[in-house]
Amino acid sequence: MNIKIRQEQIFDYKLVDDLVEYAFRNVKESDHTEHLLVGRLRKSDAFIPELSLVAEVDERKIVGHILLTKVAIVSGNESVISLAVAPLSVLPEFQKQGIGGELLREAHKRASQLGYSSAVLLGHKDYYPRFGYKKASDFNIEFPFDVPEEYCMAIELFPGALDGVQGIVHYSDPFRI
């Protein structure tokens, strides 16, 4: 299978929204509104078009999507910009074939090229550590959710990027609706 990762374009929006909705349809931990979150994020100041990526197979069939948007890690008067990975979506029939991993690695690469140094996510405790994610608490980073800490993760896109960074992740408004 030949997989191509590219930046999402406006003409992809409807297809991507449908893909995200379908990908999370049978996920019991989901509130099934991830596709609505994507739409809100695209209209926000947190949106970075270069970090909204799609995975294509067979020369144009979109089977996956990842979105990284700006968040802040805040402690007192200190604030550091980071990225939130949300959501990462792959059509069920294409899962477990490495597409999500390719999207994640490419998003990390592009984010670091744009000068971003870290990312955070709320995700599966067994999946994301394969790509370098560690418990956010290892970096003294907290999430504003009542979720077990093994699901709250962070990654340094550059070695030492989170040295001295601590605080609570502040998500953009589209996450709070």
C-alpha positions, 0 to 999 in steps of 0.5 A: 500500500502506497501512503502519501501524507499531505496538508489538508485542503479546504476541498477536503473538509467534508470528507475529513469531517466524515472520516473523523466521525466514522473513525470514532463512531464505535470508540466507547471512550469517545463523546462522538463529537471529534468531527465537530471539534475539528470544524471549530478548531479550523476556525480558531486562532489555534489552527495551524493549516500546515499541521492539519494532515491527511493520509491518502492511499491509491492516489487520492483516497483519504483514509486518515487525518491528524490535527495539531493545534496551539495550546499553552502550558501555564504556570503562574505568569509563565506560559509556553506554547505547545501543540495538542494532538487532537484528533488522530483518525484512521478509517477502521478498515485501514487501522493497524496498518501503520497509517496513524504512526506515519501521520504522527511522525510526519506531523512531528517533523513538520511541527519541528520544522515550523519551530514548535518544540513539544506536543501534548495529548490525551490518548491510549496509554499503550499506543502513543509511547511507541512514538516517544510520548511519556506521561505528562507528569514526568515533565511536571505538566498537568491536564485540566481533566479528571483522567488517569495520568497514564492517558495524559502525555507529552513529547519533546520534539527537540531534546530538552524542549520541556526542561524547566517547563511545568504547569497546566495545559490550557486548551483553546476555546474550541475544546471547551464547548 
